[in-house]
Amino acid sequence: MAKVQTLGGLDDDQMINDEAPEEAKASTEKSRRAFFYWNVGGRDYRLKLNADMICRLEDKYKGSLFKLMDDMPPLSVMLTIIQAAMKPWEHGIGYEAVKQLYDAWIGEGNSQLDLFRAVLIPTMVVSGFFPEETAQKLLAEMEEAQ
């Protein structure tokens, strides 16, 4: 099996220290919500992109996730981002399961635009892509553009 080459990391095979520095382990006074909760069929699903999932998505899409957020991404990309945001917390969640959740959520009266505004943007906020205030401005600008 061939090794997949990624753009991330500078680890070599000789000296790898996978422990976070002490400063990173300490809690800070300013903190963001731990997760965004996506409610489908009465169940809350935890969504948050961790560094590993962000790197995987960047490798998959060959660039920054910010680039994908310039405009509303295709549904397949949004669902893949949601899968990545769920995977560490909903063990074994597959893409087909996420598509089924989306179908159920749409059946509850939501839309693809709602998915972008009400699920993807808040997930990006809790994942550290931008502060809540910036997300609110972005959503307001989207409302005005309609």
HELIX and SHEET records of a PDB file:
HELIX    1   1 GLU A   22  LYS A   25  1                                   4    
HELIX    2   2 ALA A   51  TYR A   61  1                                  11    
HELIX    3   3 LEU A   65  LEU A   68  1                                   4    
HELIX    4   4 LEU A   75  MET A   86  1                                  12    
HELIX    5   5 TYR A   95  GLY A  107  1                                  13    
HELIX    6   6 GLN A  112  ASP A  114  1                                   3    
HELIX    7   7 LEU A  115  LEU A  120  3                                   6    
HELIX    8   8 ILE A  121  VAL A  126  1                                   6    
HELIX    9   9 GLU A  132  ALA A  145  1                                  14    
SHEET    1   A 2 PHE A  36  VAL A  40  0                                        
SHEET    2   A 2 ARG A  43  LEU A  47 -1                                        
END                                                                             
